Amino acid sequence: MIFDFESDFAGSLRCIPMIARQKLDIAGIKLSLRQWSQLSREGRGRLADLRCGTAEEREAYRALVLCLIAARSDEPPRYLATADFADWREAGRMPDAVRAQADADGVPPPTPAQWAALTPLQRFALIKLARSQHENENFVPAMREFGVL
């Protein structure tokens, strides 16, 4: 699934779509854009499409990512502490970063009811966009797409 706000850059899989970013976080692997671009189109598509919900699926996903990195990238894998990325799973608590990004963009943050109604992937996307380390122009479009604005 590619969101509308990311279709112009992630639809071609030249950038990492949110669905793959979420799965990479779940698997505990930080994949750089450079590493992503070194993967084949087929490999990038598999990372976007492969399921990653159960423990078995997570292990298979992680193994595939590590295999693809070893085969196609000249950079070693970098690992994440997966426990640090659970905010999107919590429908009852919106992270402060989302409120802060909404304030910075001059829009109202999601209400508690709106936050709870978002899918886990939508919450993940808003958190990722809010925590972005560069100027992010996709936060407000994502909020619109998700029916929050």
N, C-alpha and C positions, 0 to 999 in steps of 0.2 A: 504494500500500500504506500503510495506516494501522495502526500498532501498537496493540495492546490498551491499553497504558498511556496512549496519547494519544487514544483514540477519543472520550472524553467532551468534549474541547475541540478536537481537530483533525478529528474525523470530519465535523463540519459545515463544516469549512474556515474557521471563524471565527478560528482560530489557524493558524500555519504548521506543517504536518506535517513530520516529519523527512525524508520523501522529497523534499519541495520544498526544505527547508533545504539538504540535501545538493547538490541540483542548482544552487541559487543559489550555494553556495560554489564548486562546480565552474566555474560561469559567471563567478565573480568579482564578484558583485553582492550588496551588503548591502541587504536589503529590510526596512524597519521594519514592525512590526505595524500601524502606522497606514497605511502605504502598502498593505500586504496587504489591510486592511479596505476600502480605497477601490476595490480591484479588483472587478469583477463576479464573481459566483459561478462563471460559466463561465470567466473568466480565471484565477481561483484553481485551478479544476479542471484547466485545461490545464497550469498550472505544476507541478501535482502529477503529472500523467500523462505529459507529454511526455518522450521519451527524451533523454538527455544524455550518452551514452557515447562516441560518436566525435567527432572534431574538428568535423565538419560539423554533427552534432547539437548540440554545445555552442554553436556559432556561431548556429544557428537559435534555440536556447533563449535565449541572451543577447539576440539581436535582439528576440525576443518580449517578454522582461522589460522591456527599454528602451522598447519601443513601448507596453506596458501602463502603465508608469510615466508616460510622457509624456502619454498619453491620459486617465489617471484620477487622477493624484496631483498635489498642489501642492508636493511635495518633489522635489528633484533626485535622481537616482540616486547611490548611494555605491558605491565600488568596493573590492574586496578583492584582496590579493595571493594569487592562487590557489595558489602554491607553499607557502604557510603552512598549507594545509589537507590535507596528504597523510598525516597520521598514521593515519587510518582505513584507508588502503590497505595498511598494513604489518601483516600477520598475525603476524609474528615479533617485534614490539616493541610492548608496551603503554605508552602515555604515562603519565607520573608522575601526571597529573591524575586518571586513573581510579583508581589506587591510593590517592591522597589522599582522593578522594571516598568510596571504599569504607571507608577507615579512619574518616572523619568520620561515616559512617552506621553504623559498628559491624558491618560485614559483611566477609567475606573478599573480596579482589579476585579477578578471574578468574585461574585458573592459566594458564600459557603455552599449554597445550593447549586450554583453553576459549577463550582469546582467539583463537587461530588458527582454531578451528572456527566462530567467529562469521562471519556474512556481512559484507561491507563496510558495508552500511547499518546493521547492528546495532552494529558497531564505531564508526561515525560517531555514532550516537545516544548511545552511552555516553560518548564523548568530549565531545560537545556538552553533554550533561547534566552531566558532571563539570566542565566549564568555565563553566557557567552563572553569571551575575553576580548571580543572586538565589537565595533559598532554594529548593532543588530537591527536591521530594518525589517526583519520577518516576524518580530514579536506581535506587533499590532495586526498584520495580515493573518497570522495564525489565530489570534483572538477572534477576529471577524469570522474566519472560516469555521471555527468551533462554536459559533453562535453565542459568544460571550459578550461581544459588543453589538 
